[in-house]
Amino acid sequence: MIMNQRTLIIGAGFAGSVVARELADAGYKVNVIDKRPHIAGNAYDEVDAHGILVHRYGPHIFHTNSERIFEYLSRFTAWHPYEHRVFGVVDGKQYPFPINRDTLNLLYGLNLDEAGAAEWFEKVREPREPVRSSEDVVLNSVGRDLYEKFFLNYTRKQWGLEPSQLKAGVAARIPTRTNTDDRYFTDTFQAMPLHGYTKMFENMLDHPNIRIKTGVDFAEIDNIGSYAHVVYTGPIDAYYGYRFGRLPYRSLSFEHEHLAGVSQFQPVGTVNYPNDHAYTRITEFKHLTGQSHPGTSIVREYPQAEGDPYYPIPRDENEALFKRYEELALAEKNVTFVGRLAQYRYYNMDQVVGAALTAAKGIIERLRV
């Protein structure tokens, strides 16, 4: 019977929680574990000691073009409409980022219209063929001066590598605009969970077929073989005991600060510091949540080599190493690997949800055979 088939899900972030809910709704018993003392993974948010809702692991801004994914998550949360805006600091002044026409006009003292901005980009760009690296992408698009002002040092801090050492997809995520659209994302659906991500996850995992245990590492589970299926959302190299060596990840540390009596610290949600300081950016949470409070809480992000894995580092040699682990994963009959760390992919949140829904469908079909 379906009800007697138990599934173990390792990780209570987006990937694990979506799969858990899908399996539970299909009638399967699901055990969810996470080594952290909480659910929601890196999207975990909480009210700080001063009463402000903050994201413990840095800002998570939800955006998607998928109506299906937005409607799916809407089962578990109402939404606060929010369009993220970012400034980049160059020589002590703040400019709209991603680069748009206003950025050019403010930075260079110009008065370009949309056609003029397009002509300006065409004049300064350095054509690259083929486009292989992040450096190629940016130079091909905006030329050397903007590359050095906004991208070069930020990339060095964020990844610990030169842009020429990173695959093109990293920079391709950041558009260049000839209009004055100053939104960081242009997706159809842009909003924040009204009561926070953690509450959304609590609702998602609130099901009689789901049992949750936090503070438990998968290495401590000695009866994995008793489960009909295992879903693993952690680092794939860790699952296999780093058999072929460690996959490179970039980590972060976070410096949270509350500013009493300061109603607003910065004009937009996030300000990037590509050329100054050891941190890459500062985010002010009240912009994201719409919360009203006489004080404000911010977080500074410091990229680092050691620590919890956050970002798979997109390089050809890393992809080749991942493929060796993927071969082992594909040979597993009763284990599914899904999520940013398990699939070694630089996923956005909506992409993780989509991957998890696809994975859950495959698991249900397999269990019903």
C-alpha positions as a Python dict, from the first residue, in 0.01 Angstrom:
ca = {
    (1, 'M'): (0, 0, 0),
    (2, 'I'): (110, 357, -65),
    (3, 'M'): (72, 456, 299),
    (4, 'N'): (333, 201, 406),
    (5, 'Q'): (602, 341, 177),
    (6, 'R'): (815, 588, 368),
    (7, 'T'): (1044, 843, 209),
    (8, 'L'): (1339, 1017, 373),
    (9, 'I'): (1411, 1373, 264),
    (10, 'I'): (1748, 1517, 358),
    (11, 'G'): (1722, 1895, 375),
    (12, 'A'): (1426, 2120, 459),
    (13, 'G'): (1498, 2402, 216),
    (14, 'F'): (1303, 2471, -101),
    (15, 'A'): (1394, 2147, -277),
    (16, 'G'): (1329, 1915, 14),
    (17, 'S'): (1015, 2088, 137),
    (18, 'V'): (846, 2101, -203),
    (19, 'V'): (916, 1733, -265),
    (20, 'A'): (796, 1649, 86),
    (21, 'R'): (466, 1828, 33),
    (22, 'E'): (409, 1668, -307),
    (23, 'L'): (475, 1318, -173),
    (24, 'A'): (261, 1380, 134),
    (25, 'D'): (-28, 1504, -79),
    (26, 'A'): (7, 1186, -286),
    (27, 'G'): (-39, 977, 28),
    (28, 'Y'): (317, 886, 117),
    (29, 'K'): (468, 905, 464),
    (30, 'V'): (761, 1145, 462),
    (31, 'N'): (1040, 1199, 714),
    (32, 'V'): (1228, 1528, 669),
    (33, 'I'): (1561, 1595, 841),
    (34, 'D'): (1791, 1896, 835),
    (35, 'K'): (2127, 1942, 1004),
    (36, 'R'): (2043, 2301, 1092),
    (37, 'P'): (1818, 2371, 1393),
    (38, 'H'): (1545, 2511, 1167),
    (39, 'I'): (1355, 2455, 844),
    (40, 'A'): (1358, 2679, 532),
    (41, 'G'): (1727, 2636, 446),
    (42, 'N'): (1906, 2953, 338),
    (43, 'A'): (1570, 3127, 299),
    (44, 'Y'): (1515, 3111, 676),
    (45, 'D'): (1398, 3439, 822),
    (46, 'E'): (1323, 3544, 1178),
    (47, 'V'): (1229, 3847, 1385),
    (48, 'D'): (1548, 3986, 1536),
    (49, 'A'): (1587, 4110, 1893),
    (50, 'H'): (1456, 4452, 1784),
    (51, 'G'): (1137, 4329, 1621),
    (52, 'I'): (1245, 4345, 1256),
    (53, 'L'): (1205, 4049, 1020),
    (54, 'V'): (1550, 3965, 882),
    (55, 'H'): (1696, 3697, 656),
    (56, 'R'): (1966, 3519, 856),
    (57, 'Y'): (2154, 3399, 548),
    (58, 'G'): (2135, 3711, 336),
    (59, 'P'): (1855, 3859, 125),
    (60, 'H'): (1621, 3628, -65),
    (61, 'I'): (1415, 3812, -324),
    (62, 'F'): (1145, 3603, -489),
    (63, 'H'): (1082, 3655, -860),
    (64, 'T'): (964, 3429, -1140),
    (65, 'N'): (810, 3430, -1485),
    (66, 'S'): (633, 3104, -1411),
    (67, 'E'): (267, 3145, -1321),
    (68, 'R'): (259, 2775, -1228),
    (69, 'I'): (533, 2814, -966),
    (70, 'F'): (392, 3138, -828),
    (71, 'E'): (47, 2980, -792),
    (72, 'Y'): (199, 2672, -630),
    (73, 'L'): (372, 2876, -359),
    (74, 'S'): (59, 3088, -319),
    (75, 'R'): (-102, 2783, -160),
    (76, 'F'): (125, 2841, 138),
    (77, 'T'): (157, 3218, 163),
    (78, 'A'): (-3, 3549, 84),
    (79, 'W'): (231, 3802, -76),
    (80, 'H'): (373, 4149, -22),
    (81, 'P'): (435, 4309, -364),
    (82, 'Y'): (799, 4411, -393),
    (83, 'E'): (1024, 4508, -684),
    (84, 'H'): (1390, 4494, -587),
    (85, 'R'): (1617, 4787, -666),
    (86, 'V'): (1994, 4804, -631),
    (87, 'F'): (2251, 5081, -643),
    (88, 'G'): (2620, 5036, -712),
    (89, 'V'): (2873, 5266, -546),
    (90, 'V'): (3147, 5409, -771),
    (91, 'D'): (3382, 5675, -638),
    (92, 'G'): (3154, 5740, -344),
    (93, 'K'): (2837, 5796, -549),
    (94, 'Q'): (2540, 5564, -595),
    (95, 'Y'): (2418, 5464, -941),
    (96, 'P'): (2131, 5242, -1061),
    (97, 'F'): (2237, 4882, -1115),
    (98, 'P'): (2200, 4688, -1343),
    (99, 'I'): (2338, 4955, -1572),
    (100, 'N'): (2068, 5149, -1752),
    (101, 'R'): (2036, 5482, -1933),
    (102, 'D'): (2018, 5675, -1606),
    (103, 'T'): (2343, 5512, -1495),
    (104, 'L'): (2519, 5636, -1809),
    (105, 'N'): (2374, 5986, -1788),
    (106, 'L'): (2458, 6028, -1418),
    (107, 'L'): (2803, 5871, -1440),
    (108, 'Y'): (2926, 6050, -1753),
    (109, 'G'): (2719, 6370, -1743),
    (110, 'L'): (2529, 6276, -2057),
    (111, 'N'): (2171, 6329, -2173),
    (112, 'L'): (2111, 6017, -2379),
    (113, 'D'): (1771, 5896, -2494),
    (114, 'E'): (1710, 5526, -2554),
    (115, 'A'): (1852, 5529, -2906),
    (116, 'G'): (2149, 5730, -2785),
    (117, 'A'): (2218, 5481, -2506),
    (118, 'A'): (2212, 5195, -2755),
    (119, 'E'): (2457, 5382, -2978),
    (120, 'W'): (2679, 5458, -2678),
    (121, 'F'): (2697, 5090, -2576),
    (122, 'E'): (2773, 4994, -2935),
    (123, 'K'): (3057, 5246, -2946),
    (124, 'V'): (3227, 5138, -2622),
    (125, 'R'): (3171, 4762, -2630),
    (126, 'E'): (3461, 4529, -2703),
    (127, 'P'): (3328, 4257, -2936),
    (128, 'R'): (3422, 3910, -2817),
    (129, 'E'): (3379, 3599, -3027),
    (130, 'P'): (3323, 3341, -2898),
    (131, 'V'): (3184, 3458, -2562),
    (132, 'R'): (3321, 3205, -2313),
    (133, 'S'): (3382, 3384, -1983),
    (134, 'S'): (3210, 3639, -1763),
    (135, 'E'): (3470, 3891, -1873),
    (136, 'D'): (3375, 3828, -2235),
    (137, 'V'): (3006, 3884, -2157),
    (138, 'V'): (3055, 4219, -1987),
    (139, 'L'): (3316, 4362, -2224),
    (140, 'N'): (3104, 4251, -2518),
    (141, 'S'): (2809, 4437, -2370),
    (142, 'V'): (2929, 4756, -2195),
    (143, 'G'): (3299, 4795, -2264),
    (144, 'R'): (3600, 4827, -2038),
    (145, 'D'): (3526, 5134, -1826),
    (146, 'L'): (3191, 5013, -1694),
    (147, 'Y'): (3338, 4664, -1658),
    (148, 'E'): (3613, 4798, -1433),
    (149, 'K'): (3383, 5029, -1236),
    (150, 'F'): (3096, 4788, -1162),
    (151, 'F'): (3198, 4428, -1234),
    (152, 'L'): (3568, 4351, -1208),
    (153, 'N'): (3633, 4400, -837),
    (154, 'Y'): (3287, 4285, -731),
    (155, 'T'): (3349, 3955, -912),
    (156, 'R'): (3691, 3920, -753),
    (157, 'K'): (3537, 3961, -408),
    (158, 'Q'): (3230, 3748, -472),
    (159, 'W'): (3403, 3451, -634),
    (160, 'G'): (3770, 3484, -540),
    (161, 'L'): (3849, 3456, -911),
    (162, 'E'): (3900, 3680, -1212),
    (163, 'P'): (3595, 3724, -1438),
    (164, 'S'): (3798, 3559, -1713),
    (165, 'Q'): (3805, 3242, -1500),
    (166, 'L'): (3427, 3214, -1463),
    (167, 'K'): (3180, 3078, -1715),
    (168, 'A'): (2975, 3325, -1914),
    (169, 'G'): (2648, 3241, -1738),
    (170, 'V'): (2748, 3425, -1420),
    (171, 'A'): (2755, 3769, -1583),
    (172, 'A'): (2478, 3684, -1828),
    (173, 'R'): (2237, 3691, -1533),
    (174, 'I'): (2283, 4069, -1511),
    (175, 'P'): (2120, 4261, -1800),
    (176, 'T'): (2218, 4593, -1954),
    (177, 'R'): (1935, 4834, -2038),
    (178, 'T'): (1898, 5128, -2272),
    (179, 'N'): (1578, 5239, -2096),
    (180, 'T'): (1535, 5375, -1743),
    (181, 'D'): (1393, 5059, -1586),
    (182, 'D'): (1575, 5048, -1251),
    (183, 'R'): (1427, 4721, -1124),
    (184, 'Y'): (1686, 4453, -1057),
    (185, 'F'): (1449, 4187, -1196),
    (186, 'T'): (1190, 4223, -1471),
    (187, 'D'): (1003, 3898, -1401),
    (188, 'T'): (623, 3891, -1425),
    (189, 'F'): (582, 3789, -1061),
    (190, 'Q'): (782, 3976, -797),
    (191, 'A'): (678, 3957, -433),
    (192, 'M'): (784, 3855, -85),
    (193, 'P'): (601, 3607, 140),
    (194, 'L'): (372, 3831, 344),
    (195, 'H'): (461, 3673, 680),
    (196, 'G'): (811, 3563, 583),
    (197, 'Y'): (972, 3260, 424),
    (198, 'T'): (984, 3055, 743),
    (199, 'K'): (608, 3083, 784),
    (200, 'M'): (561, 2978, 423),
    (201, 'F'): (775, 2670, 485),
    (202, 'E'): (586, 2591, 804),
    (203, 'N'): (263, 2592, 604),
    (204, 'M'): (416, 2379, 330),
    (205, 'L'): (535, 2117, 576),
    (206, 'D'): (216, 2122, 784),
    (207, 'H'): (74, 1787, 675),
    (208, 'P'): (-21, 1475, 872),
    (209, 'N'): (206, 1263, 649),
    (210, 'I'): (515, 1475, 720),
    (211, 'R'): (745, 1437, 1020),
    (212, 'I'): (1030, 1683, 1068),
    (213, 'K'): (1350, 1654, 1271),
    (214, 'T'): (1600, 1938, 1273),
    (215, 'G'): (1954, 1929, 1407),
    (216, 'V'): (2010, 1590, 1243),
    (217, 'D'): (2286, 1521, 989),
    (218, 'F'): (2218, 1258, 726),
    (219, 'A'): (2542, 1082, 826),
    (220, 'E'): (2374, 1002, 1159),
    (221, 'I'): (2092, 808, 990),
    (222, 'D'): (2174, 439, 1009),
    (223, 'N'): (1851, 296, 865),
    (224, 'I'): (1846, 468, 527),
    (225, 'G'): (1794, 130, 361),
    (226, 'S'): (1455, 97, 529),
    (227, 'Y'): (1310, 381, 322),
    (228, 'A'): (1138, 321, -10),
    (229, 'H'): (1308, 631, -145),
    (230, 'V'): (1560, 893, -33),
    (231, 'V'): (1567, 1254, -154),
    (232, 'Y'): (1901, 1426, -102),
    (233, 'T'): (1934, 1804, -132),
    (234, 'G'): (2278, 1861, 19),
    (235, 'P'): (2619, 1878, -151),
    (236, 'I'): (2648, 1579, -382),
    (237, 'D'): (3019, 1536, -309),
    (238, 'A'): (2946, 1505, 65),
    (239, 'Y'): (2692, 1228, -3),
    (240, 'Y'): (2967, 1022, -163),
    (241, 'G'): (3225, 1100, 101),
    (242, 'Y'): (3421, 1328, -135),
    (243, 'R'): (3527, 1019, -330),
    (244, 'F'): (3666, 1218, -621),
    (245, 'G'): (3762, 1525, -420),
    (246, 'R'): (3564, 1825, -303),
    (247, 'L'): (3355, 2029, -540),
    (248, 'P'): (3443, 2398, -508),
    (249, 'Y'): (3179, 2618, -347),
    (250, 'R'): (3184, 2983, -247),
    (251, 'S'): (3070, 3066, 104),
    (252, 'L'): (2954, 3379, 284),
    (253, 'S'): (2959, 3530, 629),
    (254, 'F'): (2699, 3779, 742),
    (255, 'E'): (2732, 4082, 966),
    (256, 'H'): (2389, 4180, 1097),
    (257, 'E'): (2345, 4521, 1258),
    (258, 'H'): (2049, 4709, 1403),
    (259, 'L'): (2045, 5086, 1378),
    (260, 'A'): (1822, 5227, 1652),
    (261, 'G'): (1641, 5547, 1570),
    (262, 'V'): (1729, 5523, 1200),
    (263, 'S'): (1409, 5480, 1004),
    (264, 'Q'): (1588, 5428, 670),
    (265, 'F'): (1957, 5356, 619),
    (266, 'Q'): (1976, 5350, 240),
    (267, 'P'): (1745, 5450, -48),
    (268, 'V'): (1697, 5101, -195),
    (269, 'G'): (1692, 4743, -71),
    (270, 'T'): (2053, 4662, -161),
    (271, 'V'): (2361, 4875, -226),
    (272, 'N'): (2660, 4708, -392),
    (273, 'Y'): (3017, 4807, -307),
    (274, 'P'): (3224, 4671, -596),
    (275, 'N'): (3540, 4868, -524),
    (276, 'D'): (3530, 4949, -152),
    (277, 'H'): (3531, 4739, 166),
    (278, 'A'): (3570, 4364, 216),
    (279, 'Y'): (3194, 4315, 192),
    (280, 'T'): (3012, 4309, -141),
    (281, 'R'): (2678, 4462, -47),
    (282, 'I'): (2450, 4589, 227),
    (283, 'T'): (2082, 4498, 237),
    (284, 'E'): (1822, 4680, 444),
    (285, 'F'): (1537, 4443, 521),
    (286, 'K'): (1252, 4690, 572),
    (287, 'H'): (1263, 4769, 201),
    (288, 'L'): (1200, 4402, 125),
    (289, 'T'): (925, 4335, 376),
    (290, 'G'): (749, 4672, 388),
    (291, 'Q'): (765, 4658, 766),
    (292, 'S'): (715, 4979, 961),
    (293, 'H'): (957, 5031, 1252),
    (294, 'P'): (1135, 5331, 1408),
    (295, 'G'): (1471, 5154, 1368),
    (296, 'T'): (1618, 4947, 1088),
    (297, 'S'): (1825, 4629, 1048),
    (298, 'I'): (2089, 4569, 782),
    (299, 'V'): (2326, 4291, 680),
    (300, 'R'): (2669, 4308, 521),
    (301, 'E'): (2785, 4012, 313),
    (302, 'Y'): (3144, 3892, 313),
    (303, 'P'): (3232, 3627, 54),
    (304, 'Q'): (3481, 3366, 169),
    (305, 'A'): (3634, 3039, 61),
    (306, 'E'): (3555, 2839, 376),
    (307, 'G'): (3222, 2778, 545),
    (308, 'D'): (2879, 2651, 449),
    (309, 'P'): (2847, 2595, 73),
    (310, 'Y'): (2632, 2864, -90),
    (311, 'Y'): (2732, 2899, -453),
    (312, 'P'): (2865, 2628, -684),
    (313, 'I'): (3157, 2789, -868),
    (314, 'P'): (3080, 2777, -1242),
    (315, 'R'): (3399, 2666, -1415),
    (316, 'D'): (3453, 2394, -1674),
    (317, 'E'): (3682, 2188, -1451),
    (318, 'N'): (3427, 2200, -1168),
    (319, 'E'): (3152, 2087, -1403),
    (320, 'A'): (3372, 1796, -1513),
    (321, 'L'): (3422, 1691, -1151),
    (322, 'F'): (3048, 1719, -1086),
    (323, 'K'): (2979, 1493, -1385),
    (324, 'R'): (3178, 1217, -1214),
    (325, 'Y'): (2954, 1244, -909),
    (326, 'E'): (2646, 1271, -1129),
    (327, 'E'): (2731, 936, -1287),
    (328, 'L'): (2713, 777, -943),
    (329, 'A'): (2388, 957, -869),
    (330, 'L'): (2222, 847, -1191),
    (331, 'A'): (2303, 486, -1108),
    (332, 'E'): (2111, 508, -779),
    (333, 'K'): (1776, 332, -796),
    (334, 'N'): (1618, 468, -481),
    (335, 'V'): (1786, 806, -434),
    (336, 'T'): (1696, 1134, -602),
    (337, 'F'): (1932, 1432, -598),
    (338, 'V'): (1768, 1773, -635),
    (339, 'G'): (1856, 2133, -551),
    (340, 'R'): (2137, 2381, -596),
    (341, 'L'): (2396, 2179, -403),
    (342, 'A'): (2283, 1832, -509),
    (343, 'Q'): (2276, 1929, -876),
    (344, 'Y'): (2567, 2174, -855),
    (345, 'R'): (2364, 2445, -1028),
    (346, 'Y'): (2337, 2819, -970),
    (347, 'Y'): (1958, 2801, -932),
    (348, 'N'): (1724, 3084, -840),
    (349, 'M'): (1453, 2997, -587),
    (350, 'D'): (1184, 2950, -850),
    (351, 'Q'): (1414, 2722, -1048),
    (352, 'V'): (1465, 2506, -739),
    (353, 'V'): (1088, 2483, -692),
    (354, 'G'): (1049, 2380, -1056),
    (355, 'A'): (1322, 2117, -1027),
    (356, 'A'): (1165, 1984, -706),
    (357, 'L'): (818, 1956, -863),
    (358, 'T'): (967, 1763, -1154),
    (359, 'A'): (1162, 1538, -918),
    (360, 'A'): (855, 1470, -704),
    (361, 'K'): (652, 1369, -1008),
    (362, 'G'): (922, 1120, -1109),
    (363, 'I'): (947, 976, -757),
    (364, 'I'): (571, 925, -733),
    (365, 'E'): (565, 748, -1070),
    (366, 'R'): (852, 526, -961),
    (367, 'L'): (697, 435, -626),
    (368, 'R'): (368, 344, -787),
    (369, 'V'): (523, 91, -1023),
}
